[in-house]
Amino acid sequence: MTTKPLGSAELTDLIHGLNRLARNLWWTWNQEAQEIFQKLSPRAWQNLYHNAVAVLHEVSDYELRTRLQEPAFAEEVRTVLNRFDAYLEAPSTWASEHASKLSGNPVAYFSAEFGLSETLPIAAGGLGVLAGDHAKAASDLGLPFVGISLFYRQGYFMQSINEDNWQTEYYAMLNPRNLPMEPVLDAKGEPLTCLVQIATSQVRFRVWRVNVGRIALYLLDTNLPENEEHYRDLTMRVYGGDSTTRIMQEILLGVGGVRLLRALGIQPSTFHMNEGHAAFLTLELMREKLAQGSSLQEAMDATRKECLFTTHTPVEAGHDRFTSDLVQYAVGSMASDLTLSHQSFMDLGRVKEGDEHEPFCMTVLALKQSRAANGVSELHGQISRQMWQGLYPDRSVEQVPIGHITNGIHVAGWMKGPLRRFFRSKLGEDWDHDLNSPGFWQRMEDPDFVSDEELWALRANLRRELIEFARRRLLLQSQHLYRENFITYDQLLKPDALTIGFARRFATYKRAPLVFQQFERIVRLAKDKQRPIQFIFAGKAHPRDDEGKRFIQHIIHLSKHTELHGHLVFLENYDIHIARQMVSGCDVWLNNPRRPLEASGTSGQKTSAHGCLNMSIMDGWWREAYDGTNGFAIGGDEHPDSVEEQDRVDSENLYHVLENEVIASYYHRDADGIPRQWIKKIRRAMATITPEYSTWRMVQDYTNQYYLTGH
């Protein structure tokens, strides 16, 4: 039986559909869509950071038409495109039922970084990944939502390790033509541009649109020939440059973002500031109201009703502060627009108004000009109320108006292929229709739904994928690609050993080397022939954080030149792709920040769906999630006041739980070689953590507690 070839019109429709799909990041959380682009060019898919647009540029129109004459492949494409269109056009969503009041007046979500995919590297860390997952969940839920950020044409830095094991940074230019983004055009079909005053100059910016499912993310870009060179470079790098660059980027983000929304005719119901970087938007909103005839007090009151602020930073140094001179230089025109003296303007960003020695703090401005504020975990909410009580001297700490909504992750966006195929085999093609419901994950505790043997086989598959991925990356990292290296790297790490992962920013408070503090003890554990353990580390230190770089150098030295060689590896150039491999393949996710400095710490939330268990200090989200059965706690719900004592106690507690609970449980096998008690913990983690610590729950909480209450 022969299959009739596709006609020209049908081929054209499929090709047009693939191009539409490539330019919408919905494919980043749809495995079947990713597989289509991978099949078109496996090498381009691997080498071009899994970039669907770049893959299509690698494949000629003739080749694409030829490939689509394969009936099975054409049917795959057709099925994915139908599912994509059904997603975009769904008549009913959670938001249409529960948040219809927001229809026509979206939430405008401002963030200095968005971590959506390794394809578009415009995020530095967890703050950006959280913003990206927030946007994806808003799309899934049908929430009227628009994102605002900057297009950093060199993105965040690429990491390389030199011969001294020291982190070095380099940058690659991003080409919009090869990215899933499109220019925003005006009525004449020309690139839309807007103006914002920075210092004494009028700076013009253009705009790119990134489609994230049903929602749009707009990226502001000052790289225009009419701007002076230093203003063209404002959007060069994520958090690039000095304080002057930083404040100018933040003027562009906040003020420019509001002006863009006005130019697009978008009237937000809420301006949601993800950290203080965007707080200047409140001053632009005030300026608008003054221009319409409001008094200054009326403008401030009305602006507060429109704004929401989320703080992510329990570390004092993490809050942007600017000197009086810099504020006067960069933002002086705003003070004039608001009819404020320089000192009165400075007071908008001061805890102690009138204190000329206090710098201008963006977090203070955001708190003063928002109707509501929140931290990102219960403990972080408590710490934030203590940190900012000075703004509310007439209130007790408990009465400080900063609540909390605990962060989550976009479950579908982090699920690896083997896990998706596992559920498809159990539930059929529509396996994911209730993926974010508690009921979906509660069935993982039912041995009739999935046996211990099946779960352990899934874990072996995921661990094998990670080990082989790590070996490939380590070989690529090698500066001397001799034939024997292939054998050497294929012997690093053991697919059957207890594998512990640590991957995040190398901020010093996260204490990456803590587990190696008692060196002889960890070597003994790693080299135990009956119960070996091994470590995979990854992460970047900020370019100006030499102490964080020393942590990286120390760990790499241990991996190469000590008895931990073969039991410890460091993967260079940490990004979303490496994160996805590690959170799925590791058996244990190690998190040992200096409590209470980890506001939430969402990396561990990505592990639970894959059966990786958390071993963490009781900080951030983990102190809420841990129930004694779904992972491991390092210490209790308290900490010593002394940093030195805290490090000592936490080190001892870490080794205690590692030796007596983690290793003991993992290697306690029955006659069939199955660790029944370990798998029981996996089941509990899947059931209790995955649906609760998702951005679906998180965005629903924001909607019910904050977005709707201001409408």
KAHUWO-V197291 format. One record per run of one state. SS is the DSSP state (helix for helix, strand for strand, loop for the rest). FROM is the first residue (numbers start at 0). LEN is the number of residues. If there is no record, write none. Layout:
SS_FROM_LEN, SS_FROM_LEN
This chain:
loop_0_7, helix_7_15, loop_22_1, strand_23_1, helix_24_5, loop_29_1, helix_30_10, loop_40_1, helix_41_6, loop_47_4, helix_51_7, loop_58_2, helix_60_7, loop_67_3, helix_70_19, loop_89_4, helix_93_5, loop_98_1, helix_99_3, loop_102_4, strand_106_5, loop_111_2, strand_113_1, loop_114_7, strand_121_1, loop_122_3, helix_125_16, loop_141_3, strand_144_6, loop_150_7, strand_157_4, loop_161_5, strand_166_4, loop_170_5, helix_175_3, loop_178_3, strand_181_2, loop_183_1, strand_184_1, loop_185_5, strand_190_1, loop_191_1, strand_192_6, loop_198_2, strand_200_12, loop_212_2, strand_214_7, loop_221_7, helix_228_7, loop_235_7, helix_242_22, loop_264_5, strand_269_5, loop_274_1, helix_275_3, loop_278_2, helix_280_11, loop_291_4, helix_295_11, strand_306_4, loop_310_5, helix_315_3, loop_318_2, strand_320_2, loop_322_1, helix_323_14, loop_337_4, helix_341_6, loop_347_12, strand_359_2, helix_361_7, loop_368_3, strand_371_4, loop_375_2, helix_377_10, loop_387_1, helix_388_4, loop_392_4, helix_396_3, loop_399_3, strand_402_2, loop_404_4, strand_408_1, loop_409_1, helix_410_4, loop_414_2, helix_416_11, loop_427_10, helix_437_8, loop_445_6, helix_451_26, loop_477_5, helix_482_8, loop_490_7, strand_497_6, loop_503_4, helix_507_3, loop_510_1, helix_511_5, loop_516_2, helix_518_8, loop_526_6, strand_532_6, loop_538_7, helix_545_16, loop_561_3, strand_564_1, loop_565_2, strand_567_4, loop_571_4, helix_575_10, loop_585_2, strand_587_4, loop_591_10, helix_601_5, loop_606_1, helix_607_3, loop_610_2, strand_612_5, loop_617_4, helix_621_4, loop_625_6, strand_631_3, loop_634_8, helix_642_24, loop_666_9, helix_675_13, loop_688_5, strand_693_1, helix_694_13, loop_707_4
